[in-house]
Each structure stands twice: as structure tokens, then as C-alpha cells.
Amino acid sequence: MTMAKRLKRETEKLAKQAHIEELIARTKKIDITTVSAYGYFAKRIEDKTLLQQAVPIIISAGAAVGLAVPVGGTRRGGYAPFKTINSCHLAVKQLKDRPGFPNLRIVPSDDGFNVWWGEPEPSGDAIEHGRYFGYSEAAINEYKEKIKQMFLAMRTESFTDDRYYRNPNSAPEPPKETPRKAIRVRAADELETMEVGAE
């Protein structure tokens, strides 16, 4: 490798490190109550003191794109979603030396990547997930009811839509019976797997 190439590579490496240090410094200046996800967590999380230790995640020169709430108390883990792997690497660098973010890892998801921290994600139901994320019992029950209503509405709509019964020649094909399968429902800070289909 020539001296010019080596010098260019070192310069790029230093510029990238300076950019990351600038992002980390900027996260310390942000009022976390202005981050869009703050209201979401403030409404749900049991231990409100964790919000004081939350870290706004900045990916570019703009505003914070997410809020990482550390583990502690009943909160055993969390994650932040991102579209690109590069954004995940920047987020990991912003979280890696901070207390409350153990076991940082990048996990692919259906629409990008997630940066997870804390214990591994549980495989149970909404109640187990809610407790894993440190949500209050009221928030867990509210979410569970919301999901239940959503699935009931979906099932009722597909069987009571009168377009299927007016004129069978002009109506679209009725939906085929859905085999029993797991459907993943994703909210801002939670994943839930529920069984749906024939009862």
C-alpha cells in the first residue's frame, strides 16, 4: 500500500471518529423531553427514573431519531429500530460506554435492523414482553386489549363485508381461510406474537 493511500485511509478514519464524538457530545445537550419517543415511554414505563438516564440517539446532523431507555429496576432490556446497518453502528457507538446498556447487539428485523441491549428478548406473550420492557401493569393491559380489539375487528370485517354477498360475479374473491399461524405485531418498543386463525 502506498503512503498516499495509507494517509488517506487514516484521514478518513479520524474524520469518522470525530463525527462519532460530535454525535455523542450532541446527545448530552439534547433535552430528552423533546425527543418524539419520550411521551411514549413516559406513558408506559413503570420506573420513571430510567427516563432521566435515557439517551437520545442521533444519526445525522439533524435531531434525535430515537430514545434509548436503559435497563434497571423491572426493565430487563430494550431496543431501538433503524433502517440501515450504518445507523445501527452509530447508535451502538453512542450507547456502548454508558451505564444501563449491557450486551449491545444488532439484530435484523422485517423493515431494517434493531439495536438491542440487556437480556435476550423473551418468546412469550404480551404480558411477558411488557414486563421485559419494564412497562406498568396498566400499560400492559391496555396494549393487550388494543391488540385483542384489532384482531377481532380484522376477523369481523372479513366475514361481514357485504360486498361478498351482494353479487358473487362482481365481488372480489372472499379471503381464503387463514391457517393457524403466528403473526408478529410491532409497536415502537415491543414485539408480540399471538396465535390467530381457527379457534
ABEGO torsion letter per residue (X at the ends): XBAAAAAAAAAAAAAAAAAAAAAAAAAAABBAAABAAAAAAAAABABAAAAAABBBBBABABBBABBBBBBEEABABBBBBBABAAAAAAAAAAAAABBGBBGBBBBBBAAEBBBBBEBBBBABBAAAAAAAAGBBAAAAAAAAAAAAAAAAAAAAAAAABAAAAABAAABBBBBBBBBBBBBBBBBAABBBBBBBEBX
